[in-house]
Amino acid sequence: MAEDNFKFLSEIAACERGGEQQLDIRSYTAKIKDELTKLEDSCLIDFSNLAEDVLVLHRELDNSCEVLTKIENVVDGFQGHLSEVSETVTKL
């Protein structure tokens, strides 16, 4: 089981070596760290761009909810008036 955990390291070493006899773990670690930093920066930029879009969407949803609440109130009022008319017609 322990060999399986580190098998990927030998595969990485074989790919990175490319003709060299040894893999310098320090330089390889620095390379990976640089790549991770670049990816992290890219993710932060993507997140900040999406955050603006999410904020706009949130505002639009709030506005839509307000409009729907107003429409619901109008429909409820109309339904109340129809009930009154229905009662009046029934009494006649």
JOBEL-V529345 format. One record per residue. PHI is phi in whole degrees, 0 to 359 (999 if undefined). OMEGA is omega in degrees with one decimal (NA if undefined). Layout:
BEGIN
<<PHI OMEGA> <PHI OMEGA>>
END
This chain:
BEGIN
<<999 -179.7> <297 178.7> <296 178.6> <296 -179.1> <296 -176.2> <251 -179.9> <299 -179.0> <298 179.0> <295 178.9> <292 177.0> <293 177.3> <297 -179.6> <301 -179.6> <296 -179.6> <289 -175.9> <282 -175.1> <298 176.5> <47 178.0> <113 176.9> <284 -179.4> <277 -178.0> <227 176.6> <259 177.0> <278 -175.9> <299 -179.1> <297 -179.8> <291 177.8> <295 177.9> <296 178.2> <297 178.5> <298 179.1> <296 179.0> <299 177.5> <298 179.1> <296 178.3> <295 177.9> <297 177.6> <298 178.6> <296 178.7> <297 177.8> <299 178.7> <297 179.0> <295 178.6> <295 177.3> <296 178.1> <301 -179.6> <298 -179.1> <294 176.4> <294 179.6> <289 -179.4> <299 177.9> <296 178.9> <296 179.2> <294 177.4> <297 177.9> <298 178.8> <299 178.5> <299 178.3> <297 179.1> <297 178.1> <295 176.5> <299 179.0> <297 179.2> <297 178.6> <297 178.3> <297 179.3> <297 179.9> <296 177.2> <295 177.6> <296 178.5> <297 178.6> <299 178.2> <296 178.6> <295 -179.9> <296 177.4> <299 177.5> <297 179.0> <297 178.8> <297 177.2> <297 178.6> <296 178.0> <297 177.8> <296 178.4> <297 178.8> <296 179.7> <298 177.7> <296 -180.0> <295 -179.5> <295 -179.3> <296 -179.3> <290 -178.6> <284 NA>>
END
